[in-house]
């Protein structure tokens, strides 16, 4: 059945006279293929002496040679010590107690060293007031192995010897005698350094000592000084609090040095039916706001009014919802009496003083002014004075120690003026923005290579000791001072002498103090403030009392980068911000309402990456161009946020020169600024955000209840609490629990013998701080993948902290909305609505790592049995067996398996710490570095549990109760992550497993995980 | 998987990591030569002992043997006979000092120094004012005996003459014999062919008719024509090839018997075998660490500060059996650790020794020595073989996973006197119904126990 239909391939064929059709009849292509373009011209080809045959011969020969050569292993050399140090046994870790005091982070830490190399930072359990061992402190060990560090001193830009530098400095000091020379230092909190600076000033009386904290707590310190006479910061113990009202103070973040989360978390776990109540009034969404029971978005200018109203003033001028919250908070504070506390971050010394007065008047047990914190002693007015002095030319010389004013001063003309100064000496670890412009540069060692002491809290002294020989030709500032003031031969001897005369005068032992890292003594001793005389009266005020038009900006520091000192640390760059879950960037956070008005957008593209608009940020004549915008749920309308610490350029690897420098807007050293305008500009910014879906949509991922329900609900007929139900399945038309053996397809392992490890995560005490993520990074040699890979969701973190927003006002409302959906139309529209977060959402954090399922879905699908189950409850992963099918990752309901898409070590495409000899020193020798094409995941730190077992076996004793630890549980400041052996019925983990708040993630799937969570309880009780 | 940690170490210390592993050829010294050397050595040593006479003749009969015993017990820690050590060399010391002075000096040298005796003060200062232990209990007779012993002449054993032409000649002589044999075989065949030819010619001449064989199909043709045979043979050949290829590939990078040349010829045979030094004395970290540890050179110097050269017999044995001058090897140690024998002090010039690592476990396999040595009580030799017999250390075990697993399957866990095992052992033995449990039954076969 023939058809005379004519088929045509293109419209061209319809044109009968087309030459193209004619050509195509003869040739495959219309135009000849341009072979000459890629083969080169004929002449060159013929001129070449290599024939095709020769070429094939070479290829064949080299392939054969390479494969033959590959059959023999390389010769590996082993080089033992010539004289082995007594304390080092190769293969066994040593721990040293020391102290970090870099001007922003202050903490007592324990340093793990292997074969003389520090490889990990841990908490020092002996230190009760140890400051905060946060993510930055955990990551600081990598900053020591930074290949961009200064390798020796420099004079006028040329490498020099220390003798040359000392001569040059002495010359300059004598030259400038009688002139205004400023010694601008970080806060050292070090008694011995203060003493040395006093001696130095005695020798050169023209020198002024000014303390400069890049991120200032000056207003609080001014208030404390005005009230109590000494310059310090009040300390708070939130474990004693029943009601916490914070107005603009991110105390779980970096407010006044941070480190309050441990005490806070203690009060947040319901005990005897009670837990603390936390009100937060703030502009940006902070960690504190995310953890609060009641969070009220309030612009900075309104925060002062809120404070006034709280302390007895009128609530007029406040929006109704704010006024209502203020009244409730006020009533609860009144009821709590001495168990209540108000804290504030309002940038005004008088307001700060008023709050101190209030807390004192109610006799708050939470506030400690007798033994205050001695960190962050800087005086903003003095610093401004120096800044203006340099610009105007009245300051003739500037010695900077541990600070980077060229980068972090807001004055736009400072950099040029600094360069023109005749005498500039920078003590710096890196050739940063300041050091690169200084005439004289003294290379200083990292704190892990230094001696030192500190008084972080009054009466609590700590020591800093080197844990490795200096990697480079460096000298401590204090050693130089010892030399300049002729105070003996070394700073070490100086500290030792000073301590034995003062702090240890009550008979304490130096060796014991060095071993413990901390020593408590009531002795009064020189502090930073004693040498830095305040020149201006402390009536500082940076608060925004009246609206200046435009938007209000709150500058903040991120969990990752802090004040920006460690900008070249890839671990911190890659740490997702706990709130925005965005890495490798800073950005302007705006509220959804403002974004709509300004036409600013965020959207996801096909590969899951987040894109956003750009704006120019303008304020008082300063413009920061092309700042990406992130729409932040919970941001107070009319306010914007921007993180400090980004935009570093000097001695920072190009990959890590991220973000914009927000210090340009840090006028008066006040974190709140008014009169800011945003101007949309063209372009799309590509964020590296690791969380695509931000809301929980009523799913049973994080279980939450209120304190009232938690306290009053009785067990139902199944022996369960209604707020923590066990999922049921139907078998033979009977409902049975999903954990019932009848619902089980599997043969159960016998786990009653030996150890059975479980991990508990308390959602009440997890503040989302991210310390565990970095600790896991360091312990398990987790690679850094860089911004573009992060954007593709190829992050390698074994442990992630998911952050969920509610799409209604609270998660309970979400659930209700989901339950009431009926019909297709309703479900389509309402589920869609639930995908976007509310204007002021509730927030919940949930750390998720491999759940080590007893019935692991990953194990059954592995074609090569590379992942298997251990009797001790750990899900093992044999990297050398893995062939990279990724079936396991696909079958994992928790999405915790990570695939090595590339070789991340010794690969120039991923030029982070694993690509240079120095950076690789931080690797843990007990854990293998994974190669390309294999799957990896949390191992529940099997190297640590095996070590604990081996230690016990070697000593011939049973493992002690609570002796087992993982890197995350050891790093958790709040105790939210607990690890242990549930076959030991005395252990804490056994108790937690029996806790009524305990639930498993996605219990209904029937995976029977060995990681469990404790239901989050919110305190919604009102007065 | 990349062995970062080791590579890093190697890279930091040595850029030359591209050279390849070379196996040491067996040293084929013909037995004949070693026998001659032995005879030579024996004759010499006997003739030497005959000369061990005393030129010093004390008034009373002396007992050199007793003197030797006393010398070794009391003096040898600081004095050597022919070389200065902490104190001066004592060879023929009786001729250097007055006998009465010697009695006083030995019983209490400090008293003599304090009394201002010129000789004593000079001697004291010459040897860095190191105080000599006083021996007040030694009688004059004892001291005489010791002095008599110091007249013992140094034993010298002439090294066996090494003829460069024949030193490595074992192989050549064998080849010559083989060549001669081959030649003879060839000649035999030629002769046979010739004989055959001649006989045929004779037969022809005599008119004897030789039967002609009927031409049959050649065997290869028959084989090719039989398709079944061809098929089965090719299947067989393929299977055989597969079997051998698998076997060959399984041994890649299994370096059993790997015995590289080390920068210092260190003899485990002498240290662990002859001198019976406990393995843990030098490899002390095996008890508490994952690595057994290559001893640092200061451990060597604990003994070698005093042992600057080996006994004459050992030296001769080394030269004849292994072609090694042990004394020169000890000098290499001194050079590395920076020990100046003349002044008996460290110069501070250290040159770390770059040993060639023999046992290379890949990075992805975790092995802990202390678990096996301290907890399980496994003898070092179980894995490392008869180290005390190895002149050059070699890899005894294959170090493959199958080898590890086998041992874990067969070895019982050492639970005796270890409280850690008390509970778990009791429960497990109830479960498996037996008293002794293997490492495998304890969970010693789980992947994650060794791979992380």
Interface residues (C-beta under 8 A of the other chain):
Chain A: X69 X71 X72 X73 X74 X75 X76 X77 X78 X79 X80 X81 X82 X83 X84 X89 X90 X91 X92 X750 X752 X753 X754 X866 X868 X870 X871 X872 X874 X876 X877 X878 X879 X880 X881 X905 X906 X917 X920 X921 X923 X925 X926 X927 X928 X929 X930 X931 X939 X942 X943 X946 X949 X950 X952 X953 X954 X955 X956 X957 X958 X959
Chain B: X1 X2 X3 X4 X5 X6 X8 X9 X10 X11 X12 X13 X14 X17 X18 X19 X20 X21 X252 X253 X255 X260 X285 X288 X289 X290 X291 X293 X294 X295 X296 X297 X298 X299 X336 X337 X338 X350 X352 X353 X354 X355 X356 X357 X360 X362 X363 X364 X365 X366 X368 X370 X371 X374 X375 X417 X418 X419 X420 X421 X422 X423 X424 X427 X428 X431 X443 X446 X447 X448 X449 X451 X452
